[in-house]
Amino acid sequence: MMPDDTSSAMIATTSGNSIPEVASPVSKPNWFLKHWRGEETLGFAYWRNSVVFANILPALAGATYFAVDPFKYSLQTNTSVALAVRITLIAIWIWGIVGVIRSANRHTSRGGSLGWANVARVMIFISVIGVSIRFYHNMPGLWLEARLAAGRDPMPKVWINMTLTKDGEGIWSARRRLRQRSAKGS
């Protein structure tokens, strides 16, 4: 075992008697936790984890979605998957900004510039404002998507009929299935 290898090193302690006690291995936190805690350098936290990861992941999610031919599945299945992807992407975005803010807060104690820490904070603030505005404007669509995913389609069912005339032209007609109301009007 190498002396530098802290990932698998065992720490031996003595509790007053001559028999050493073996403690659990010292482990390094994984990349996900290091970012969340702000232990990554500001450059890695901002550029790699927030900018690159947060922009590549949605593109991959979209490409994967269309690669599996979503049109062969029901509307409820498609909206359920889309809603789950949106929720996951929001969670990853929150993970990204929290990690950058925490890393910016530690940046000067690691010898970094206060200016770069403040630039990162301002960029995160602008991102939060932009995403909040986009989220606000997309709320009606998200509510509709949630209703569709739950199986509550707000549109009535429509049947489309086509009748061919003697000259070969089609006559289209559509009818809606209306809900019958009780005598009370409820």
C-alpha positions as CSV (number, residue, x, y, z in Angstrom):
1,M,0.0,0.0,0.0
2,M,1.3,3.4,-1.0
3,P,1.5,6.0,1.8
4,D,-0.4,8.6,-0.4
5,D,-3.4,6.2,-1.0
6,T,-6.0,7.6,1.3
7,S,-8.9,5.9,-0.5
8,S,-8.0,2.5,0.9
9,A,-5.8,3.3,3.9
10,M,-6.8,2.0,7.3
11,I,-6.2,4.2,10.3
12,A,-5.0,2.3,13.4
13,T,-5.9,3.9,16.7
14,T,-5.0,2.9,20.3
15,S,-7.6,3.2,23.0
16,G,-5.3,3.0,26.0
17,N,-4.5,-0.7,25.7
18,S,-1.8,-2.2,23.6
19,I,-4.2,-3.6,20.9
20,P,-4.7,-1.2,18.0
21,E,-8.2,-0.7,16.8
22,V,-8.8,-0.6,13.1
23,A,-11.1,2.1,11.9
24,S,-13.1,2.2,8.7
25,P,-11.3,3.2,5.5
26,V,-10.8,6.8,4.8
27,S,-12.8,7.5,1.6
28,K,-12.8,10.4,-0.7
29,P,-16.2,11.9,-1.5
30,N,-17.3,11.3,-5.0
31,W,-17.5,13.9,-7.7
32,F,-21.2,14.6,-7.2
33,L,-20.8,15.2,-3.4
34,K,-17.6,17.2,-3.9
35,H,-19.5,19.6,-6.2
36,W,-22.6,19.8,-3.9
37,R,-20.4,20.7,-0.9
38,G,-18.4,23.3,-2.9
39,E,-15.2,21.3,-2.6
40,E,-14.4,21.5,-6.3
41,T,-12.4,24.5,-7.5
42,L,-14.5,27.4,-8.8
43,G,-13.4,26.8,-12.4
44,F,-14.3,23.1,-12.4
45,A,-17.6,23.8,-10.5
46,Y,-18.7,26.5,-12.9
47,W,-17.4,25.4,-16.3
48,R,-17.3,21.6,-16.1
49,N,-20.2,20.9,-13.8
50,S,-22.6,23.7,-14.4
51,V,-22.0,25.0,-17.9
52,V,-20.9,21.9,-19.8
53,F,-22.8,19.2,-17.9
54,A,-26.0,21.3,-17.6
55,N,-26.0,22.0,-21.4
56,I,-24.9,18.6,-22.7
57,L,-27.3,16.6,-20.5
58,P,-30.5,18.2,-21.9
59,A,-29.3,17.7,-25.4
60,L,-28.6,14.0,-24.7
61,A,-32.0,13.6,-23.1
62,G,-33.7,15.1,-26.2
63,A,-31.7,13.0,-28.6
64,T,-32.4,9.8,-26.6
65,Y,-36.1,10.7,-26.4
66,F,-36.4,11.0,-30.2
67,A,-34.1,8.0,-30.8
68,V,-36.6,5.6,-29.1
69,D,-39.4,6.7,-31.5
70,P,-41.8,8.3,-28.9
71,F,-44.7,8.4,-31.4
72,K,-45.3,4.7,-31.0
73,Y,-46.2,5.2,-27.3
74,S,-49.4,6.7,-25.8
75,L,-49.7,10.4,-25.0
76,Q,-49.8,9.5,-21.3
77,T,-46.6,7.6,-21.5
78,N,-44.8,10.3,-23.5
79,T,-45.9,13.1,-21.1
80,S,-44.9,11.0,-18.1
81,V,-41.4,10.5,-19.5
82,A,-41.1,14.1,-20.5
83,L,-42.2,15.3,-17.0
84,A,-39.7,12.9,-15.3
85,V,-36.9,14.3,-17.6
86,R,-37.9,17.9,-16.8
87,I,-37.9,17.2,-13.0
88,T,-34.5,15.5,-13.3
89,L,-33.0,18.4,-15.3
90,I,-34.4,20.9,-12.7
91,A,-32.8,18.8,-9.9
92,I,-29.4,18.8,-11.8
93,W,-29.6,22.5,-12.4
94,I,-30.2,23.1,-8.7
95,W,-27.3,20.8,-7.9
96,G,-25.1,22.8,-10.3
97,I,-25.9,26.3,-9.0
98,V,-25.7,25.2,-5.3
99,G,-22.2,23.7,-6.0
100,V,-21.0,26.9,-7.8
101,I,-22.2,29.2,-5.1
102,R,-20.6,27.1,-2.4
103,S,-17.4,26.9,-4.3
104,A,-17.5,30.7,-4.9
105,N,-17.9,31.1,-1.1
106,R,-14.7,29.0,-0.5
107,H,-12.8,30.5,-3.5
108,T,-10.9,33.3,-1.6
109,S,-9.9,30.9,1.3
110,R,-8.2,28.7,-1.3
111,G,-6.2,31.7,-2.6
112,G,-8.6,32.6,-5.4
113,S,-9.6,36.1,-6.5
114,L,-12.7,37.7,-4.9
115,G,-13.5,39.2,-8.3
116,W,-13.9,35.8,-10.0
117,A,-16.0,34.5,-7.0
118,N,-18.3,37.5,-7.5
119,V,-18.4,37.1,-11.3
120,A,-19.6,33.5,-10.7
121,R,-22.2,34.6,-8.2
122,V,-23.5,37.3,-10.6
123,M,-23.7,34.7,-13.5
124,I,-25.6,32.3,-11.2
125,F,-28.0,35.1,-10.2
126,I,-28.6,35.9,-13.9
127,S,-29.2,32.2,-14.6
128,V,-31.7,31.9,-11.8
129,I,-33.6,35.0,-13.0
130,G,-33.6,33.6,-16.6
131,V,-34.7,30.1,-15.6
132,S,-37.4,31.5,-13.2
133,I,-38.9,33.7,-16.0
134,R,-38.8,30.7,-18.4
135,F,-40.4,28.5,-15.8
136,Y,-43.1,31.0,-15.1
137,H,-44.0,31.3,-18.8
138,N,-44.0,27.5,-19.2
139,M,-46.2,26.8,-16.2
140,P,-49.5,26.4,-18.2
141,G,-47.8,23.9,-20.4
142,L,-46.3,22.1,-17.4
143,W,-49.7,21.9,-15.7
144,L,-51.2,20.5,-18.9
145,E,-48.3,18.0,-19.2
146,A,-48.9,16.9,-15.6
147,R,-52.6,16.4,-16.2
148,L,-51.9,14.4,-19.4
149,A,-49.3,12.3,-17.5
150,A,-51.9,11.6,-14.8
151,G,-54.4,10.4,-17.5
152,R,-56.7,13.4,-17.3
153,D,-56.8,14.7,-20.9
154,P,-58.8,18.1,-20.9
155,M,-59.8,17.7,-24.6
156,P,-62.9,15.8,-25.4
157,K,-62.7,12.8,-27.7
158,V,-63.2,13.5,-31.4
159,W,-64.1,11.1,-34.1
160,I,-63.3,12.0,-37.7
161,N,-65.2,10.4,-40.6
162,M,-64.6,10.7,-44.3
163,T,-67.2,9.8,-46.8
164,L,-66.3,9.5,-50.5
165,T,-68.7,11.0,-53.0
166,K,-69.4,9.6,-56.5
167,D,-66.8,11.9,-58.0
168,G,-64.1,10.6,-55.6
169,E,-63.9,13.6,-53.4
170,G,-63.9,13.2,-49.7
171,I,-66.3,14.9,-47.3
172,W,-64.9,15.2,-43.9
173,S,-67.0,15.4,-40.8
174,A,-66.1,15.5,-37.1
175,R,-68.2,14.9,-34.1
176,R,-67.5,15.3,-30.5
177,R,-68.6,13.0,-27.7
178,L,-70.4,15.4,-25.3
179,R,-70.9,14.5,-21.7
180,Q,-74.5,14.2,-20.8
181,R,-75.5,16.5,-18.0
182,S,-77.9,15.6,-15.3
183,A,-81.2,17.4,-15.0
184,K,-79.7,19.5,-12.1
185,G,-77.1,21.0,-14.5
186,S,-74.1,19.7,-12.6
